[in-house]
């Protein structure tokens, strides 16, 4: 339908326009492996705002964060995120001359030997189908312990997880409003090939949601209720001119994913504005875009594979501080409040 109003006890709809007591609040989490600790910090701060939470969506690492939030009691959500992202609960040490070297060592160690609680390496041989360079079995086991799937599928908040059909390239959305979300849906969204294997769901081979919608805000923007939307992206579109091959390789990945998010958001918001005009809707949306911006101490293009406690703590703190700043960030010419600390 062209005009769709999501109703609940907090919203009512009229014959020609929606009358909304308060905006629909949604959080969107992008992919980025170990950078996902930034999600945890942003959500930690979000809980202090005492806002309702109606909808959470995510791809890849964002799918994990989404499931951890929706699959936990409201009072346990931050602690559940801490347990998964291993944020140690201590002050972040200031960068020093050795942090960059240690970050690279941690990333290379994870590449060679895996990371306890996340994945371990395997030889992708002896099968007619490619099984990935790493096995996400440890992640599956931890998520089983941390997620209450009955709660996740109860609809409060609504959950949408994105994967990508590896054959067609289409985005595939799993929504708790229309189907039950299980472990395979989450792990399919994490299938960043060749590192991690495709997952078969309903006779379709699915891979990482980041290959199609790294920040899956699209279904949220299709509803006609006023929105309070927070997009928590793990790659920044804007950055510095590279001064070497390491910086250039890092900037390439940031541009690929960060540009995807912002360009799609511009087009989706314009389509939403035109749809509102056609439907005679009156509303006021607030759209925040938070992007993780790593310091020089991170491991450049391999930063997402640094799963050390020091890196997780740094990213958690960055997410917390960025969400603190979000409320005071003015909108740009496209109506997007792009959060960037000096």
N, C-alpha and C positions, 0 to 999 in steps of 0.2 A: 504493500500500500504506500501511496505517496506520503500521507500524513499519518504518523503512528504516535500515539500517546501512551507511555508506560504509566499505568495507574497503580496506586497502592493506597493504604489508608491516609497517606500524607498528600496525595494529589487527587484532584478531581478534573474531569474533562467536560467542557461544554460542547454545544453543537458545532461551533466553528472555531473555537480556540481553546487552548489549555490554560487553566488557571492553576498556578502552582504556588503552594504555601512556601516551599523551599526548593532549591535546586536538587536535582539528582546528582549525588556525589559519586564519582568514579575514579579509580586509580588504575593506571595502565603501566605495566612493567615490561621493559624491553629485555632482549637477550644480551649475554656478554660473559658467560661462565663465572669466573671468580669475582668479576666486577659487581656481581649481584649483591655483595655486602652493602653497596650503596643503597639498594632498595631498602635493606633493613634499617639503615639510619634514617632514611626519608620517612619510612612508616613509623618509626619510633617517635619522631617529632610530630607526625600527623596525628597520632593518638592524643597528644597533649592539646590539640586544637579543639577537642570535644565536638567534632563534626560527625554526622552520620556517615555510614559507608554502605552504599547500595549496590555497587558493582565493582568487581576487580577483573582485569584481563591481563594476559601475559603470553610471551613467547620465550621458549628456551629457558634460560635462568629466570626470566620473568614468569614463566609458567610455574616453576617451582615456588617462587615467592607467592604467587597468586594462590596456589594450592595450600601452602603453609598458613596463610592468613585465613582463608575461608574454611579450612579444615581444623581450626583451633577455636576454642572459646574466646570471646573478645578480650577477656582479662589475661589470656595466655599468649596472645598473638606475638607480642614483641619478644617474649622469652623463647617461643618456638623458633622465630627467625634467628635469634641469637644462637640457639643450639645448632641450627643447620649451618649458618654462615660462620660459626666459630669466632664470633666477635668476643674478645677476651674480657671486656668490661674494665679496661684500664685506660689511662690517659695515653694518647698517641705521642710517641717520641718524636721530637723534631728531626727533620731530615739531616743526614750527615753524609760525609764523603763515601761511606761504605754502603749506604742503603741501596744505591743503584746496582752495585755489583751483587749484593745479596739478593736483590729482586731477580736479577737474571739467573743466579744460581738456583733459586727456588723454582723459577719457571722451567729451566732446563731439567731439573731434577724431576719435576712433575711430568714432563714430556717423556723422560726415559723410564721412570719407575712408577708413575702414577702418584696419586695422593690418597692417603688413608681417609676413608669415609666418603670419597667421591668416585674414584675410578682406578682401575689398574690396567696395565698394558696386556695385550694378547696378540698372538700371531694370526692375522686374518687369512688362514689357509685351511684346506680340507673341507671347503664348503662351496656349493654352487652359487652362493650369495655372499656378497661382501659383508663382513661382520664388524667392521670398524677397527681402528687401531687400539681402542680402549674399551673396557667393559664397565658399564655404569651400574653393575651389580651392587656395589657399596652404597651408591646413591639410592637405588631402589629400596635397599634394606633400611636405610635411615628414614626415608620418607614413610615407609610402612609404620615405623614407630612414632612418627611425629604428626601424621595427618589422620584425622577422623573423617573417613569418607562419607559417613552418613551425614555429618554436619556440613561437609563441603557441598553435598548435593541437596541440602535442605532449602537453598535459595536465598539465604540471608548471610552474606551478600550473594547476588548473582555472580556466576563465574563464567568466563569465556577464555578458552585456551586455543592458541593457534599453532598449527603444524603446516607442512607443505607437502603436497603430493609429489613424490620424486619423479614420477613419470610425466605428468601433465604440467607441473610447475604451479598448479593452483594452490591458493591458500585454502586450508581446511579449518573451519572453526567448530570447536566443541563447546556447547553452551549448556549449562546446568538447567536452563529453563526448558530445554527440549529433549535432553538426554542425560543419562547418568555418566559422570566423568570418573574414570578409573585410572589406575597407575599407568597403563599403557598409553593413555592420552598424554599424560605429563611427559613420559619418557620419549614419546614420538616427537614432541615439541623440542626435545633436547638433542635430536639426532643430527648434530652438525658434522656432516660427512666431510672428509674421510675419518675424522677423529672418532666419531660415535656412529653406531649402526642405525640404519633405517628400522622402523617398527611397523609391523603389519597390524592395521586396525580396519576391520570390516572389509577385508580383501583389497585394501589399498596400502601401498608401501609409503610411509610417511617419514619425513625428515624435519630438520629444524624449522621452526616457525619464522626465524629471522631471515630465511631465504625469500620469503614473500611479504610478511608483515612483521617486522622486527618489534614494532610497538603497535599492537593491534587495537587501536582506538576506533577503528572504522565502525564496528557495530554500535558503539556508544553514541557516535555522532549521528546515527540514523534515527534515533528517537527524537521526538519533538518537544520533550520537556526541557526546561531550562537546565543547564549543566553547570556543575562545579567539577571541572576535570583536571586531574593531575597526571601528566605523562612523565614517567621516571625513566629517562633514557640513559644508556650506559656509554654512549659515544657522542662526543660533541661535534657538531657540524663546523663551527668556527674554531680557529686555532692559529698557531704561529707558522710562519714560513720555515720549512725544515732546514736545519743546518748540517745535516749529514744523512747517511743511508738509514741509520736506525730511526731517526726522526721522520724520514720520508716514508718508511714502511709503516710506522705507526699512524702517520697522518692519512695514508691511503685507506686503512681499515676504518678510521674514524669518519672519513669523508663518505665512504660507501654506505655505512649504516646511518650516520647522522644526517646525511643529505636525504636518504630515503625517508626518514621520519619527518623532517621539516617540510619537504616538498609535498609529500602526501597529505600532511596536516593542512597546509595552505589550500590545496585543492578541495579537501573534504570540508573545511570550514566554509569555503565559498559556496560549495554545493548546498551545504546546510542553510546558509543565509538565503539562497534563492528558493529553497524548498519552503522555508518559513514564510516568505513573501507570498508564494503561491497558495499556501494553506491559511493565510490570514492569522498567523501566530504572532503573539507578542511575548518576547522573553529576553532575558539577559544572561548570556553565558560567561563564565569565567574559565579560561583555559591557561593552565600553567605548564611550562615545559622546563623540567630540570634535567641537566645533562652532566654526567660525571666528567670532570676535567682533571686528569692525573697530573701529579707533579713530576719533576725531573727524576725523582728517585724511583719511579715505576720502570718496569722492564720493557719499555717501548712497545713494539708490535706483539710481544709475548706477555703483556701485562695480565691478560685474562687467565693465564696459566699460573700466575703467582698466587697460590692459595695459602700462603703463610699467615700466621696470626697477625703479624705486623701490618701486612697489606690489607687484611680484612678490617682491622681496627681503623686504619686510615680512611678506607672507603666508607665505612659506617659513619664515621664522624663527618665526612664530606656530605653525605646524604642528609644527615641531621641538620647541619648548618645551612645547606641549600634550601631545605624545606622551611626552616625558620625565616629565611629571607623571602620566600615566595609571596607571602601576604602583602609585602610592601613593594612588589615589583610591578611597575606600570605596564600596560599592554603596548605592543608595537602596532604598526600600521595595519597588521592583519588580525589584531585582537588577541595575540598570543603573548602571555607574560613569560618571557624567556629569562630564567633565573641565571645570573652570573655574578658570583662574588668577585671582588677586586683582589 
